[in-house]
Amino acid sequence: MRIRFIWPGKTKDEHLRALVNEYLKRLRRFVRWELIETRAVRGSDHSSMEKESRRLLEAIPASSVAILLDVKGREWSSQELAAEVGRWESDSIREITIVIGGPDGVSSEVAARAQKCWRLSRLTLTHEMARVIAVEQLYRAYTINRGLPYQK
């Protein structure tokens, strides 16, 4: 299985970027992954969000199961996420794409493309922080499934 992460723009905060890279490095132990950082669009109007969303949508392969991080999504505990990852593996899903939109969200087309919506928290997080948490939680899910001590 492969996990593809797609989000607009590079992670600017060097500390958060280092954390994303650390958890991606650890995740490699369990699964192949790819990171796609689409070109971010300046501005915070509707047309900017639409343009950014088009780029995200173009980066999602047609055969991939898309999971959108969204405030309206379902919150999973770490154990529930681990069970979800286990289902992906047992169902022989070849590719999962985790999509994190920009600060203005994503278009309805991106939301419609997603098979699942995942809510990280009821708290408001920066999009850069959400990147760290999503990658860390996927790493944690794999350690839970493999019975490794990290998750405790």
Number of C-alpha atoms within 10 A of each C-alpha: 14 16 20 21 22 23 25 21 16 13 18 9 10 9 10 17 16 13 17 22 14 14 19 21 12 15 21 13 10 13 13 13 17 13 13 16 16 18 14 18 17 9 10 11 9 13 12 15 22 19 16 25 26 16 20 25 21 11 18 22 13 10 11 18 21 26 20 25 26 20 16 11 15 14 17 15 13 15 15 12 20 22 17 14 18 15 12 16 13 9 9 10 15 13 19 21 23 26 28 23 22 20 13 15 19 24 19 10 12 21 20 11 15 20 11 17 19 21 18 20 16 9 8 10 13 10 19 20 16 19 23 20 19 20 21 18 19 19 23 24 25 22 18 19 15 11 11 11 9 11 15 8
